[in-house]
Amino acid sequence: MLPGSAVYPAGRLGPISSQEETVPEQATTLRPTRQRRAISEALEGATDFQSAQDIHDALRHAGEKVGLATVYRTLQAMADAGEVDVLQAASGEAGYRRCSTHHHHHLVCRSCGRTVEVTGPAVESWADAVAREHDFAEVSHSLELFGICADCRA
């Protein structure tokens, strides 16, 4: 949905390390408010990253009374809790989507924004080797692959 974007996994402002395979330990349980449930349900069926404005529009269309500021705050809280991934568009707009809790990367269509979760064992090994070679610890990384999907090429 947000072509030309960078992806930050599980609510991070930056990428996670290859050693992290689950939601961060500091993830907290969020209070189940009516608005949070509605936002969570809106994300359930989404296959692509959606902006807060897109989610707000869908909720309003469905008859939910929820403010845009509430949508932004709730999405940020969900990201901080590791419940959603955040994709940062080149324009600065953030997109949100429920993703796998294991470490992964994204393949993003530059035309339509379709996003596929991918794993990269060779990338993980390379990142670990570079960290060891330079005596770095707690190294994190992200990898986003951008291209044009088959549907957009057709």
Residue frames as qw, qx, qy, qz and C-alpha x, y, z in Angstrom:
[[0.000, 0.884, 0.467, 0.000, 0.00, 0.00, 0.00],
 [0.155, -0.949, 0.133, 0.240, 2.90, 2.34, 0.61],
 [0.849, 0.406, 0.010, 0.338, 5.35, 1.91, -2.30],
 [0.405, 0.627, -0.288, 0.600, 8.92, 3.05, -1.78],
 [0.588, -0.716, 0.078, -0.368, 8.84, 2.30, 1.93],
 [0.262, 0.387, -0.808, 0.359, 11.05, 0.98, 4.69],
 [0.764, -0.403, -0.424, -0.273, 9.73, -1.66, 7.04],
 [0.047, -0.466, 0.675, -0.570, 10.32, -1.72, 10.78],
 [0.540, -0.183, -0.813, -0.118, 9.23, -5.01, 12.34],
 [0.539, -0.488, -0.666, 0.166, 6.99, -5.45, 15.34],
 [0.278, -0.922, -0.269, -0.021, 6.50, -1.89, 16.38],
 [0.647, -0.342, 0.051, 0.679, 10.12, -0.85, 16.21],
 [0.186, 0.928, -0.071, -0.316, 11.43, 2.50, 15.09],
 [0.171, 0.648, -0.707, -0.224, 14.24, 0.38, 13.71],
 [0.774, 0.151, -0.569, -0.235, 14.85, -3.22, 12.71],
 [0.805, -0.488, 0.282, -0.185, 15.27, -6.23, 14.97],
 [0.095, -0.594, 0.787, 0.134, 18.25, -8.54, 15.23],
 [0.620, 0.179, -0.693, -0.321, 18.47, -11.95, 13.65],
 [0.182, 0.042, -0.903, 0.388, 18.44, -13.49, 17.12],
 [0.391, 0.153, 0.446, -0.791, 14.98, -12.11, 17.93],
 [0.114, -0.100, -0.894, -0.422, 12.35, -14.56, 16.79],
 [0.187, -0.624, -0.758, 0.018, 9.31, -13.58, 18.81],
 [0.131, -0.889, -0.195, -0.392, 7.55, -10.52, 20.09],
 [0.252, 0.500, -0.503, 0.658, 9.86, -8.50, 22.33],
 [0.423, -0.286, -0.771, 0.381, 9.77, -9.38, 26.03],
 [0.025, -0.203, -0.338, 0.919, 8.77, -5.85, 26.96],
 [0.285, -0.298, -0.581, -0.702, 5.55, -6.19, 24.96],
 [0.209, 0.064, 0.628, -0.747, 2.62, -5.32, 27.13],
 [0.060, 0.498, 0.855, 0.131, -1.00, -6.34, 27.11],
 [0.080, -0.161, -0.106, -0.978, -3.14, -3.44, 25.98],
 [0.332, 0.267, 0.619, -0.660, -6.44, -2.63, 27.60],
 [0.173, 0.296, 0.840, 0.421, -9.25, -4.01, 25.40],
 [0.234, 0.425, 0.230, -0.844, -11.23, -0.83, 24.71],
 [0.633, 0.587, 0.464, -0.198, -14.04, -0.70, 22.16],
 [0.360, 0.864, -0.245, -0.252, -11.89, 1.42, 19.85],
 [0.166, -0.560, 0.797, 0.152, -8.91, -0.91, 20.14],
 [0.592, 0.159, 0.788, -0.053, -11.07, -3.92, 19.34],
 [0.581, 0.750, 0.229, -0.218, -12.46, -2.13, 16.27],
 [0.189, 0.826, -0.489, -0.206, -8.98, -1.18, 15.07],
 [0.377, -0.333, 0.863, 0.046, -7.70, -4.69, 15.73],
 [0.651, 0.391, 0.640, -0.116, -10.59, -6.17, 13.74],
 [0.467, 0.845, -0.058, -0.253, -9.92, -3.74, 10.88],
 [0.015, 0.701, -0.695, -0.162, -6.34, -5.02, 10.73],
 [0.684, -0.093, 0.716, -0.108, -7.35, -8.70, 10.83],
 [0.756, 0.491, 0.432, 0.003, -8.44, -8.92, 7.21],
 [0.244, 0.910, -0.251, -0.222, -5.80, -6.60, 5.78],
 [0.932, 0.113, 0.143, 0.312, -3.21, -8.23, 3.54],
 [0.505, 0.521, -0.041, 0.687, -1.29, -5.02, 2.80],
 [0.318, -0.246, -0.384, 0.831, 0.00, -2.25, 5.01],
 [0.040, -0.793, -0.511, -0.330, -2.64, 0.39, 5.74],
 [0.161, 0.358, -0.240, 0.888, -2.23, 3.97, 6.86],
 [0.005, -0.303, -0.684, 0.664, -3.94, 5.25, 10.00],
 [0.363, 0.282, -0.054, -0.886, -6.13, 7.40, 7.74],
 [0.478, 0.052, -0.748, -0.457, -7.17, 4.33, 5.69],
 [0.288, -0.220, -0.891, 0.274, -8.06, 2.46, 8.87],
 [0.114, 0.316, 0.412, -0.847, -9.93, 5.47, 10.26],
 [0.431, 0.192, -0.345, -0.811, -11.90, 5.84, 7.02],
 [0.458, -0.066, -0.858, -0.222, -12.83, 2.13, 7.04],
 [0.166, -0.276, -0.786, 0.528, -13.96, 2.33, 10.66],
 [0.246, 0.303, 0.172, -0.904, -16.08, 5.44, 10.04],
 [0.471, 0.116, -0.583, -0.651, -17.62, 3.77, 6.98],
 [0.435, -0.164, -0.885, 0.025, -18.49, 0.78, 9.18],
 [0.456, -0.714, -0.331, -0.416, -20.25, 3.11, 11.62],
 [0.688, -0.331, -0.385, 0.518, -17.57, 3.15, 14.32],
 [0.083, -0.969, -0.016, -0.234, -17.24, 6.38, 16.24],
 [0.781, -0.368, 0.055, 0.502, -13.50, 6.70, 16.69],
 [0.095, 0.961, -0.122, -0.231, -11.31, 9.74, 16.22],
 [0.728, 0.592, -0.274, 0.211, -8.27, 9.84, 13.97],
 [0.045, -0.706, 0.577, -0.407, -6.04, 10.74, 16.94],
 [0.778, -0.285, 0.468, -0.308, -7.32, 7.64, 18.75],
 [0.937, 0.350, 0.002, 0.020, -6.49, 5.51, 15.71],
 [0.435, 0.709, -0.440, 0.338, -2.94, 6.91, 15.62],
 [0.340, -0.594, 0.586, -0.434, -2.40, 6.42, 19.38],
 [0.899, -0.092, 0.346, -0.253, -3.83, 2.90, 19.30],
 [0.860, 0.476, -0.146, 0.109, -1.75, 1.86, 16.30],
 [0.219, 0.708, -0.545, 0.392, 1.40, 3.20, 17.96],
 [0.581, -0.435, 0.555, -0.406, 0.57, 1.32, 21.17],
 [0.965, 0.146, 0.177, -0.129, -0.06, -1.85, 19.17],
 [0.657, 0.631, -0.335, 0.241, 3.27, -1.34, 17.38],
 [0.105, -0.669, 0.592, -0.437, 5.07, -0.77, 20.69],
 [0.750, -0.240, 0.508, -0.349, 3.49, -3.98, 22.03],
 [0.145, -0.310, 0.881, 0.325, 4.71, -5.92, 18.98],
 [0.562, 0.386, 0.671, -0.290, 1.21, -6.57, 17.65],
 [0.616, 0.761, 0.198, -0.040, 1.76, -4.90, 14.27],
 [0.627, -0.024, 0.252, 0.737, 4.62, -4.17, 11.90],
 [0.116, 0.879, 0.111, -0.449, 5.17, -0.59, 10.76],
 [0.639, 0.311, 0.387, 0.588, 6.17, 0.27, 7.20],
 [0.105, -0.735, -0.054, 0.667, 7.50, 3.81, 6.74],
 [0.610, 0.682, 0.345, 0.210, 6.76, 5.28, 3.30],
 [0.520, 0.180, 0.078, 0.831, 9.18, 7.60, 1.54],
 [0.120, -0.690, -0.250, -0.668, 6.57, 10.33, 2.13],
 [0.038, -0.309, 0.594, -0.742, 6.86, 9.78, 5.89],
 [0.746, -0.201, -0.020, -0.634, 3.45, 8.13, 6.21],
 [0.209, -0.270, 0.919, -0.197, 3.40, 4.97, 8.31],
 [0.730, -0.022, -0.458, -0.507, 1.52, 1.84, 7.29],
 [0.439, -0.329, 0.718, -0.427, 0.44, -0.87, 9.72],
 [0.785, 0.100, -0.490, -0.366, -0.19, -4.59, 9.32],
 [0.796, -0.400, 0.422, -0.167, -0.37, -7.69, 11.47],
 [0.559, 0.552, -0.615, -0.069, 2.60, -9.83, 10.53],
 [0.874, -0.107, -0.448, 0.155, 4.23, -13.01, 11.74],
 [0.504, -0.851, 0.141, -0.042, 5.90, -12.72, 15.12],
 [0.838, -0.176, 0.244, 0.455, 9.07, -14.42, 13.89],
 [0.163, -0.640, 0.314, 0.682, 11.91, -12.42, 12.33],
 [0.606, 0.476, 0.577, 0.272, 11.18, -11.78, 8.68],
 [0.125, -0.295, 0.261, 0.911, 11.65, -9.29, 5.88],
 [0.507, 0.625, 0.440, -0.399, 9.26, -7.91, 3.30],
 [0.309, 0.104, 0.632, 0.703, 9.06, -8.02, -0.48],
 [0.200, 0.658, 0.382, -0.618, 7.06, -4.93, -1.52],
 [0.469, 0.540, 0.537, 0.448, 5.56, -4.12, -4.93],
 [0.215, -0.227, 0.005, 0.950, 6.56, -0.59, -5.92],
 [0.164, -0.245, -0.523, -0.800, 3.40, -0.24, -7.97],
 [0.560, -0.498, -0.462, -0.474, 0.52, -1.52, -5.81],
 [0.291, -0.590, 0.496, -0.566, 2.20, -1.98, -2.43],
 [0.947, -0.148, -0.225, -0.175, 1.45, -5.70, -2.19],
 [0.117, -0.692, 0.655, -0.280, 3.71, -7.07, 0.54],
 [0.923, -0.023, -0.380, -0.055, 4.99, -10.61, 1.06],
 [0.549, -0.716, 0.423, -0.085, 6.78, -11.79, 4.19],
 [0.825, 0.402, -0.380, 0.113, 10.05, -13.56, 3.39],
 [0.737, -0.615, 0.213, 0.182, 12.81, -15.16, 5.42],
 [0.536, 0.764, -0.336, 0.124, 16.47, -14.85, 4.56],
 [0.888, -0.415, 0.052, 0.192, 18.72, -17.37, 6.30],
 [0.715, 0.285, 0.022, 0.638, 21.70, -16.28, 4.20],
 [0.008, 0.772, -0.020, 0.636, 21.13, -12.65, 5.24],
 [0.697, -0.694, 0.033, -0.176, 20.90, -13.66, 8.90],
 [0.902, -0.145, 0.049, 0.403, 24.18, -15.59, 8.67],
 [0.489, 0.521, 0.031, 0.699, 25.88, -12.72, 6.87],
 [0.249, -0.822, 0.016, -0.511, 24.68, -10.15, 9.45],
 [0.826, -0.559, 0.061, 0.033, 25.90, -12.34, 12.31],
 [0.834, 0.093, 0.061, 0.540, 29.29, -12.84, 10.61],
 [0.257, 0.685, 0.005, 0.682, 29.75, -9.10, 9.99],
 [0.504, -0.795, 0.039, -0.335, 28.89, -8.36, 13.62],
 [0.899, -0.361, 0.081, 0.234, 31.39, -10.94, 14.88],
 [0.707, 0.363, 0.054, 0.605, 34.10, -9.75, 12.49],
 [0.126, 0.635, -0.066, 0.759, 33.81, -6.20, 13.80],
 [0.317, -0.145, -0.728, 0.591, 33.18, -7.19, 17.44],
 [0.363, -0.237, -0.031, -0.900, 29.66, -5.74, 17.57],
 [0.004, -0.236, -0.928, 0.288, 26.89, -6.98, 19.85],
 [0.253, 0.595, 0.584, -0.491, 23.11, -6.56, 19.80],
 [0.014, -0.196, 0.519, 0.832, 23.21, -5.95, 16.05],
 [0.514, 0.519, 0.582, -0.357, 19.92, -5.41, 14.29],
 [0.074, -0.166, 0.605, 0.775, 19.02, -5.17, 10.64],
 [0.609, 0.498, 0.452, -0.421, 16.16, -4.98, 8.22],
 [0.198, -0.121, 0.726, 0.648, 15.91, -5.91, 4.60],
 [0.545, 0.575, 0.365, -0.489, 13.25, -4.71, 2.26],
 [0.343, 0.017, 0.725, 0.597, 13.12, -5.93, -1.30],
 [0.397, 0.601, 0.198, -0.664, 11.23, -3.77, -3.78],
 [0.176, -0.037, 0.802, 0.570, 10.03, -4.82, -7.20],
 [0.540, 0.120, -0.174, -0.814, 6.96, -5.11, -9.40],
 [0.562, 0.008, 0.782, -0.270, 4.58, -8.00, -8.68],
 [0.234, 0.133, 0.863, 0.427, 3.20, -10.31, -11.37],
 [0.182, 0.735, 0.641, -0.128, -0.28, -8.73, -11.24],
 [0.022, 0.861, -0.012, -0.508, 1.13, -5.26, -11.91],
 [0.189, -0.395, 0.679, 0.589, 3.32, -6.56, -14.74],
 [0.370, 0.355, 0.845, 0.153, 0.34, -8.20, -16.46]]
